Amino acid sequence: MLTDIVDVLATPGDFQPLSMADDGLSLVAADGRSFPINESGYVTIAGAEGLRYQGDDAEMISAREAFLSRGHYATFVEAVTAAVHDALDDAGVDDDASPVLLEVGAGTGYYLSHSLDSIPGSTGVGIDVSLPAASILAHCHPRVGAVVADAWAQLPLKDNSVDVIAVAFAPRNASEFARVLKPGGQVVVLTDVPGHLLELREPLGITDVEEGKLERLIDQASSHLTPIAEPEIIEFPMTLDQQSIAAQIGMSPSARHIHPDVLGRRIAALPDHMTVTARAAILRFAARSEEN
């Protein structure tokens, strides 16, 4: 709920602390700025320029819910949660502490809610720019607060306010991650790598993940974040029926580049069930200090 995370939220730009209005219908800053709480339970916090992107539409979010609810990515979610635990251990966070977990590009809260379940007392901040996603995110777990914000802009969070940041197949804003992490905090990134969904790419006309992606990701973050371990490759087979394949493609950017009729014909031409490779990497980063 937003009441659980309001203490770490701040206005973009000048990072004024926010508090809950007396009527519980908005978050307010000391200078009078007000951010209404949507009836679905999320709050939109954007600077003067507003939100530059709309994010995933309702159809893509529905596809994501359909695919993830079947457990096809359970291995990925377990890996992210394990990495979050490792990050908290590295930071010396006590088992009886109340760490703040942030997921950027949280979608419907699939990964975040799993981590919260495994860490009693933790609180989750879920950020996504998609309104349909936020409507679900706000109710994915009793200890999640859902915020609509632009991941590429300044995050609506106080400096040094978050213990662990998780990013699963979503945008990464290295400078802002470094700003909001507590000392000793870490960023956990799950990103696809070449070979992911390999068996679907040729028959559906989807391009593969570019070679050298991990090296570029590390290099692009290097001014603000430094890797603390070698990337861990996670690979496993999924048995997908045509419905699951349609949902997987429907929740991805590929859905925007292939006409639905064309995609439907290509999926219908596939076998009733296929073994498809899931392949991604887990990386962990710490904020770069003057010493490193």
Order of alpha helices (4+ residues) and beta strands (2+ residues): alpha-beta-beta-beta-beta-alpha-alpha-beta-alpha-beta-alpha-beta-beta-alpha-beta-alpha-alpha-beta-beta-alpha-alpha-beta
